[in-house]
Amino acid sequence: MPAYHGNLRSILPNLDGLASLGGMAQLPSLILASASPRRSELLRQLGVEFRVVPSDVAEVDNPQLSPFELSQMNAYRKASAVARRFPKTLVLGADTIVCLGRTVFGKPANPEEATRMLAQLQGQTHQVVTGVCLMHRQRHRAAIFAVSTNVAFRPLNAAQIRRYLSAVNPLDKAGAYAIQESGSLLIDHIAGSFSNVVGLPMERLQEELQPFA
């Protein structure tokens, strides 16, 4: 797997197969209901014009729901909260979940929890599921979907985990890691959408945006 360090410029070859949305029929103005700089960067790479209005709704954590159901529910809640304030604007809400089987890994509360998360994920193949909701209230139109990517971690010892955690801030990242921030220290390979692991499945998103043009 190539080394992915620094910002998302390093993954641009993975997005080369996607056409710029600027070449499509004119999209309505778009609001990203997320403060994630990674999602903003992905949208900018496709030439999407948007502004950021973070949703303030609390994320649901329901063990009775599958990761696909949970990510889509949270994406819907985020998009809906912002769309109520901006009914004439297309709103994009998203939620990314890291899971190993039925165990869901959220953002670690402290470095000790981050260490425990990576110790559980090491040597395993886990799933990153991103739920997305596109909502335009005035048009009475919405699209909700989720995409999963398999991520295989290398076997890691305690020293290797400490090395990774010393290189990044894990506390704002589900599963205590980010593929685009020194991800090669942890990850052997992935199967599926790379951008989905970053925070938005751009291949599927491009398809889902077209009916809103």
Phi and psi in degrees as GROMACS dihedral restraints (atoms count N, CA, C in turn):
[ dihedral_restraints ]
;  ai    aj    ak    al  type     phi  dphi    fc
    3     4     5     6     1   -63.2    20    10
    4     5     6     7     1   155.7    20    10
    6     7     8     9     1   -80.0    20    10
    7     8     9    10     1   132.5    20    10
    9    10    11    12     1  -116.9    20    10
   10    11    12    13     1   103.3    20    10
   12    13    14    15     1  -122.2    20    10
   13    14    15    16     1   152.6    20    10
   15    16    17    18     1    77.9    20    10
   16    17    18    19     1  -145.5    20    10
   18    19    20    21     1   -87.1    20    10
   19    20    21    22     1  -173.6    20    10
   21    22    23    24     1   -74.5    20    10
   22    23    24    25     1    -3.9    20    10
   24    25    26    27     1   -56.2    20    10
   25    26    27    28     1   -30.9    20    10
   27    28    29    30     1   -71.4    20    10
   28    29    30    31     1   -12.6    20    10
   30    31    32    33     1  -108.6    20    10
   31    32    33    34     1     9.9    20    10
   33    34    35    36     1   -55.2    20    10
   34    35    36    37     1   -36.4    20    10
   36    37    38    39     1   -57.5    20    10
   37    38    39    40     1   -27.3    20    10
   39    40    41    42     1   -73.1    20    10
   40    41    42    43     1   -16.1    20    10
   42    43    44    45     1  -105.2    20    10
   43    44    45    46     1     0.9    20    10
   45    46    47    48     1   -61.9    20    10
   46    47    48    49     1   -26.4    20    10
   48    49    50    51     1   -76.8    20    10
   49    50    51    52     1    -6.3    20    10
   51    52    53    54     1   -95.7    20    10
   52    53    54    55     1   135.6    20    10
   54    55    56    57     1   -76.7    20    10
   55    56    57    58     1   148.6    20    10
   57    58    59    60     1   -65.6    20    10
   58    59    60    61     1   133.6    20    10
   60    61    62    63     1   -71.2    20    10
   61    62    63    64     1   -13.1    20    10
   63    64    65    66     1   -64.5    20    10
   64    65    66    67     1   -20.9    20    10
   66    67    68    69     1   -86.2    20    10
   67    68    69    70     1    -5.0    20    10
   69    70    71    72     1   -81.1    20    10
   70    71    72    73     1   173.6    20    10
   72    73    74    75     1   -56.2    20    10
   73    74    75    76     1   150.8    20    10
   75    76    77    78     1   -59.5    20    10
   76    77    78    79     1   123.1    20    10
   78    79    80    81     1   -79.1    20    10
   79    80    81    82     1   151.6    20    10
   81    82    83    84     1   -66.0    20    10
   82    83    84    85     1   161.0    20    10
   84    85    86    87     1   -57.2    20    10
   85    86    87    88     1   144.0    20    10
   87    88    89    90     1  -120.1    20    10
   88    89    90    91     1   139.3    20    10
   90    91    92    93     1  -115.3    20    10
   91    92    93    94     1   129.7    20    10
   93    94    95    96     1   -93.5    20    10
   94    95    96    97     1   114.2    20    10
   96    97    98    99     1   -87.1    20    10
   97    98    99   100     1    52.4    20    10
   99   100   101   102     1  -155.2    20    10
  100   101   102   103     1   138.9    20    10
  102   103   104   105     1   -88.9    20    10
  103   104   105   106     1     3.9    20    10
  105   106   107   108     1   -65.3    20    10
  106   107   108   109     1   118.5    20    10
  108   109   110   111     1   -65.8    20    10
  109   110   111   112     1   -25.3    20    10
  111   112   113   114     1   -68.6    20    10
  112   113   114   115     1   -42.4    20    10
  114   115   116   117     1   -66.7    20    10
  115   116   117   118     1   -39.6    20    10
  117   118   119   120     1   -60.5    20    10
  118   119   120   121     1   -42.4    20    10
  120   121   122   123     1   -64.7    20    10
  121   122   123   124     1   -40.1    20    10
  123   124   125   126     1   -63.2    20    10
  124   125   126   127     1   -42.3    20    10
  126   127   128   129     1   -65.5    20    10
  127   128   129   130     1   -39.7    20    10
  129   130   131   132     1   -62.9    20    10
  130   131   132   133     1   -36.0    20    10
  132   133   134   135     1   -64.4    20    10
  133   134   135   136     1   -23.2    20    10
  135   136   137   138     1   -95.9    20    10
  136   137   138   139     1     3.4    20    10
  138   139   140   141     1    75.8    20    10
  139   140   141   142     1    22.6    20    10
  141   142   143   144     1   -80.7    20    10
  142   143   144   145     1   130.6    20    10
  144   145   146   147     1   -87.0    20    10
  145   146   147   148     1   126.1    20    10
  147   148   149   150     1  -156.4    20    10
  148   149   150   151     1   167.0    20    10
  150   151   152   153     1  -130.6    20    10
  151   152   153   154     1   161.2    20    10
  153   154   155   156     1  -104.6    20    10
  154   155   156   157     1   124.8    20    10
  156   157   158   159     1  -132.8    20    10
  157   158   159   160     1    91.8    20    10
  159   160   161   162     1   -61.1    20    10
  160   161   162   163     1   140.2    20    10
  162   163   164   165     1   -80.3    20    10
  163   164   165   166     1   142.7    20    10
  165   166   167   168     1  -104.8    20    10
  166   167   168   169     1    12.8    20    10
  168   169   170   171     1   -76.3    20    10
  169   170   171   172     1   146.1    20    10
  171   172   173   174     1   -75.2    20    10
  172   173   174   175     1   139.8    20    10
  174   175   176   177     1   -73.8    20    10
  175   176   177   178     1   138.5    20    10
  177   178   179   180     1   -81.9    20    10
  178   179   180   181     1   138.9    20    10
  180   181   182   183     1  -127.5    20    10
  181   182   183   184     1    93.2    20    10
  183   184   185   186     1  -117.3    20    10
  184   185   186   187     1   108.9    20    10
  186   187   188   189     1   -65.5    20    10
  187   188   189   190     1   -12.5    20    10
  189   190   191   192     1   -78.5    20    10
  190   191   192   193     1   -14.4    20    10
  192   193   194   195     1   -98.0    20    10
  193   194   195   196     1   147.2    20    10
  195   196   197   198     1   -72.8    20    10
  196   197   198   199     1   161.7    20    10
  198   199   200   201     1   -56.6    20    10
  199   200   201   202     1   -36.5    20    10
  201   202   203   204     1   -63.6    20    10
  202   203   204   205     1   -45.8    20    10
  204   205   206   207     1   -65.4    20    10
  205   206   207   208     1   -43.6    20    10
  207   208   209   210     1   -66.0    20    10
  208   209   210   211     1   -45.0    20    10
  210   211   212   213     1   -64.9    20    10
  211   212   213   214     1   -38.1    20    10
  213   214   215   216     1   -70.0    20    10
  214   215   216   217     1   -37.3    20    10
  216   217   218   219     1   -62.7    20    10
  217   218   219   220     1   -46.3    20    10
  219   220   221   222     1   -66.4    20    10
  220   221   222   223     1   -38.7    20    10
  222   223   224   225     1   -62.2    20    10
  223   224   225   226     1   -42.0    20    10
  225   226   227   228     1   -62.7    20    10
  226   227   228   229     1   -44.6    20    10
  228   229   230   231     1   -62.2    20    10
  229   230   231   232     1   -41.5    20    10
  231   232   233   234     1   -66.2    20    10
  232   233   234   235     1   -47.0    20    10
  234   235   236   237     1   -65.3    20    10
  235   236   237   238     1   -41.6    20    10
  237   238   239   240     1   -63.9    20    10
  238   239   240   241     1   -40.4    20    10
  240   241   242   243     1   -61.9    20    10
  241   242   243   244     1   -41.5    20    10
  243   244   245   246     1   -77.7    20    10
  244   245   246   247     1   -36.6    20    10
  246   247   248   249     1   -64.5    20    10
  247   248   249   250     1   -29.0    20    10
  249   250   251   252     1   -64.1    20    10
  250   251   252   253     1   -30.8    20    10
  252   253   254   255     1   -83.9    20    10
  253   254   255   256     1   -25.6    20    10
  255   256   257   258     1  -131.7    20    10
  256   257   258   259     1    69.5    20    10
  258   259   260   261     1   -67.2    20    10
  259   260   261   262     1   -18.9    20    10
  261   262   263   264     1   -92.1    20    10
  262   263   264   265     1     5.2    20    10
  264   265   266   267     1  -121.2    20    10
  265   266   267   268     1   140.5    20    10
  267   268   269   270     1   -71.4    20    10
  268   269   270   271     1   127.7    20    10
  270   271   272   273     1  -116.7    20    10
  271   272   273   274     1   137.5    20    10
  273   274   275   276     1  -114.9    20    10
  274   275   276   277     1   118.3    20    10
  276   277   278   279     1  -113.8    20    10
  277   278   279   280     1   146.7    20    10
  279   280   281   282     1  -146.9    20    10
  280   281   282   283     1   152.6    20    10
  282   283   284   285     1  -145.6    20    10
  283   284   285   286     1   128.0    20    10
  285   286   287   288     1  -111.9    20    10
  286   287   288   289     1   130.9    20    10
  288   289   290   291     1  -123.4    20    10
  289   290   291   292     1   135.8    20    10
  291   292   293   294     1  -103.6    20    10
  292   293   294   295     1   127.4    20    10
  294   295   296   297     1  -142.0    20    10
  295   296   297   298     1   147.0    20    10
  297   298   299   300     1  -124.5    20    10
  298   299   300   301     1   103.3    20    10
  300   301   302   303     1    65.7    20    10
  301   302   303   304     1  -127.3    20    10
  303   304   305   306     1   -94.1    20    10
  304   305   306   307     1     0.7    20    10
  306   307   308   309     1   -84.9    20    10
  307   308   309   310     1   122.7    20    10
  309   310   311   312     1  -101.8    20    10
  310   311   312   313     1   131.7    20    10
  312   313   314   315     1  -105.9    20    10
  313   314   315   316     1   112.8    20    10
  315   316   317   318     1   -89.3    20    10
  316   317   318   319     1  -156.9    20    10
  318   319   320   321     1   -81.8    20    10
  319   320   321   322     1   130.9    20    10
  321   322   323   324     1   -66.5    20    10
  322   323   324   325     1   144.7    20    10
  324   325   326   327     1   -79.2    20    10
  325   326   327   328     1   -22.5    20    10
  327   328   329   330     1  -159.2    20    10
  328   329   330   331     1   170.7    20    10
  330   331   332   333     1   -60.8    20    10
  331   332   333   334     1   -32.2    20    10
  333   334   335   336     1   -65.4    20    10
  334   335   336   337     1   -41.7    20    10
  336   337   338   339     1   -67.6    20    10
  337   338   339   340     1   -37.0    20    10
  339   340   341   342     1   -60.2    20    10
  340   341   342   343     1   -41.8    20    10
  342   343   344   345     1   -62.6    20    10
  343   344   345   346     1   -42.8    20    10
  345   346   347   348     1   -64.5    20    10
  346   347   348   349     1   -39.9    20    10
  348   349   350   351     1   -61.3    20    10
  349   350   351   352     1   -49.2    20    10
  351   352   353   354     1   -66.4    20    10
  352   353   354   355     1   -32.1    20    10
  354   355   356   357     1   -66.1    20    10
  355   356   357   358     1   -32.9    20    10
  357   358   359   360     1   -74.0    20    10
  358   359   360   361     1   -34.9    20    10
  360   361   362   363     1   -82.1    20    10
  361   362   363   364     1   -23.2    20    10
  363   364   365   366     1   -61.3    20    10
  364   365   366   367     1   138.3    20    10
  366   367   368   369     1    73.6    20    10
  367   368   369   370     1     5.9    20    10
  369   370   371   372     1  -118.2    20    10
  370   371   372   373     1   161.6    20    10
  372   373   374   375     1  -105.3    20    10
  373   374   375   376     1   119.0    20    10
  375   376   377   378     1  -116.3    20    10
  376   377   378   379     1   176.9    20    10
  378   379   380   381     1  -115.9    20    10
  379   380   381   382     1   140.6    20    10
  381   382   383   384     1  -112.9    20    10
  382   383   384   385     1   118.8    20    10
  384   385   386   387     1  -115.1    20    10
  385   386   387   388     1   124.0    20    10
  387   388   389   390     1  -114.2    20    10
  388   389   390   391     1   121.6    20    10
  390   391   392   393     1   -94.7    20    10
  391   392   393   394     1   141.0    20    10
  393   394   395   396     1  -132.5    20    10
  394   395   396   397     1   138.0    20    10
  396   397   398   399     1  -127.6    20    10
  397   398   399   400     1   126.1    20    10
  399   400   401   402     1  -106.4    20    10
  400   401   402   403     1   127.2    20    10
  402   403   404   405     1  -140.1    20    10
  403   404   405   406     1   131.0    20    10
  405   406   407   408     1  -128.3    20    10
  406   407   408   409     1   100.1    20    10
  408   409   410   411     1   -65.4    20    10
  409   410   411   412     1   -41.6    20    10
  411   412   413   414     1   -62.5    20    10
  412   413   414   415     1   -35.9    20    10
  414   415   416   417     1   -85.4    20    10
  415   416   417   418     1    -3.2    20    10
  417   418   419   420     1    53.9    20    10
  418   419   420   421     1    47.1    20    10
  420   421   422   423     1  -132.8    20    10
  421   422   423   424     1   138.8    20    10
  423   424   425   426     1  -152.2    20    10
  424   425   426   427     1   154.4    20    10
  426   427   428   429     1  -138.1    20    10
  427   428   429   430     1   130.7    20    10
  429   430   431   432     1  -129.1    20    10
  430   431   432   433     1   131.8    20    10
  432   433   434   435     1  -155.6    20    10
  433   434   435   436     1   167.9    20    10
  435   436   437   438     1  -142.5    20    10
  436   437   438   439     1   147.8    20    10
  438   439   440   441     1  -129.9    20    10
  439   440   441   442     1   139.7    20    10
  441   442   443   444     1  -117.2    20    10
  442   443   444   445     1   140.3    20    10
  444   445   446   447     1  -125.2    20    10
  445   446   447   448     1   133.9    20    10
  447   448   449   450     1   -85.2    20    10
  448   449   450   451     1   131.7    20    10
  450   451   452   453     1  -124.2    20    10
  451   452   453   454     1   118.2    20    10
  453   454   455   456     1   -98.7    20    10
  454   455   456   457     1   117.8    20    10
  456   457   458   459     1   -85.1    20    10
  457   458   459   460     1   148.1    20    10
  459   460   461   462     1   -70.1    20    10
  460   461   462   463     1   156.9    20    10
  462   463   464   465     1   -63.7    20    10
  463   464   465   466     1   130.1    20    10
  465   466   467   468     1  -127.2    20    10
  466   467   468   469     1   137.8    20    10
  468   469   470   471     1   -96.8    20    10
  469   470   471   472     1   177.5    20    10
  471   472   473   474     1   -61.7    20    10
  472   473   474   475     1   -38.2    20    10
  474   475   476   477     1   -66.1    20    10
  475   476   477   478     1   -39.1    20    10
  477   478   479   480     1   -67.7    20    10
  478   479   480   481     1   -37.0    20    10
  480   481   482   483     1   -65.6    20    10
  481   482   483   484     1   -43.4    20    10
  483   484   485   486     1   -61.8    20    10
  484   485   486   487     1   -38.7    20    10
  486   487   488   489     1   -61.0    20    10
  487   488   489   490     1   -44.7    20    10
  489   490   491   492     1   -64.0    20    10
  490   491   492   493     1   -46.3    20    10
  492   493   494   495     1   -67.3    20    10
  493   494   495   496     1   -22.6    20    10
  495   496   497   498     1   -79.1    20    10
  496   497   498   499     1   -16.1    20    10
  498   499   500   501     1   -93.2    20    10
  499   500   501   502     1   -20.6    20    10
  501   502   503   504     1  -135.8    20    10
  502   503   504   505     1   165.4    20    10
  504   505   506   507     1   -94.8    20    10
  505   506   507   508     1   108.6    20    10
  507   508   509   510     1   -83.8    20    10
  508   509   510   511     1    -9.0    20    10
  510   511   512   513     1   -75.8    20    10
  511   512   513   514     1   -13.9    20    10
  513   514   515   516     1  -107.8    20    10
  514   515   516   517     1    20.5    20    10
  516   517   518   519     1  -128.8    20    10
  517   518   519   520     1   126.9    20    10
  519   520   521   522     1   -60.5    20    10
  520   521   522   523     1   131.7    20    10
  522   523   524   525     1    78.8    20    10
  523   524   525   526     1     1.6    20    10
  525   526   527   528     1    70.3    20    10
  526   527   528   529     1    20.1    20    10
  528   529   530   531     1  -149.8    20    10
  529   530   531   532     1   162.7    20    10
  531   532   533   534     1  -135.1    20    10
  532   533   534   535     1   129.0    20    10
  534   535   536   537     1   -62.0    20    10
  535   536   537   538     1   -30.9    20    10
  537   538   539   540     1   -86.8    20    10
  538   539   540   541     1    -1.3    20    10
  540   541   542   543     1  -117.6    20    10
  541   542   543   544     1    93.7    20    10
  543   544   545   546     1    55.2    20    10
  544   545   546   547     1    32.6    20    10
  546   547   548   549     1   -62.2    20    10
  547   548   549   550     1   -26.0    20    10
  549   550   551   552     1   -67.1    20    10
  550   551   552   553     1   -16.0    20    10
  552   553   554   555     1   -69.3    20    10
  553   554   555   556     1   -23.4    20    10
  555   556   557   558     1  -111.1    20    10
  556   557   558   559     1   -36.9    20    10
  558   559   560   561     1  -102.2    20    10
  559   560   561   562     1   131.7    20    10
  561   562   563   564     1   -85.2    20    10
  562   563   564   565     1   -49.6    20    10
  564   565   566   567     1  -163.8    20    10
  565   566   567   568     1   166.5    20    10
  567   568   569   570     1  -128.6    20    10
  568   569   570   571     1   159.5    20    10
  570   571   572   573     1  -130.2    20    10
  571   572   573   574     1   110.8    20    10
  573   574   575   576     1   126.0    20    10
  574   575   576   577     1  -160.8    20    10
  576   577   578   579     1   -73.3    20    10
  577   578   579   580     1   123.7    20    10
  579   580   581   582     1   -67.2    20    10
  580   581   582   583     1   -46.7    20    10
  582   583   584   585     1   -63.8    20    10
  583   584   585   586     1   -25.6    20    10
  585   586   587   588     1   -61.4    20    10
  586   587   588   589     1   -37.7    20    10
  588   589   590   591     1   -69.5    20    10
  589   590   591   592     1   -32.1    20    10
  591   592   593   594     1   -69.7    20    10
  592   593   594   595     1   -36.2    20    10
  594   595   596   597     1   152.2    20    10
  595   596   597   598     1   -10.7    20    10
  597   598   599   600     1  -148.3    20    10
  598   599   600   601     1   129.6    20    10
  600   601   602   603     1   -80.1    20    10
  601   602   603   604     1    89.3    20    10
  603   604   605   606     1   -65.0    20    10
  604   605   606   607     1   -33.2    20    10
  606   607   608   609     1   -61.4    20    10
  607   608   609   610     1   -48.9    20    10
  609   610   611   612     1   -71.5    20    10
  610   611   612   613     1   -37.6    20    10
  612   613   614   615     1   -60.8    20    10
  613   614   615   616     1   -40.3    20    10
  615   616   617   618     1   -58.8    20    10
  616   617   618   619     1   -42.2    20    10
  618   619   620   621     1   -64.4    20    10
  619   620   621   622     1   -42.9    20    10
  621   622   623   624     1   -72.8    20    10
  622   623   624   625     1   -24.1    20    10
  624   625   626   627     1   -75.1    20    10
  625   626   627   628     1   -27.1    20    10
  627   628   629   630     1   -58.6    20    10
  628   629   630   631     1   -41.4    20    10
  630   631   632   633     1   -64.7    20    10
  631   632   633   634     1   -16.5    20    10
  633   634   635   636     1   -86.5    20    10
  634   635   636   637     1    -7.2    20    10
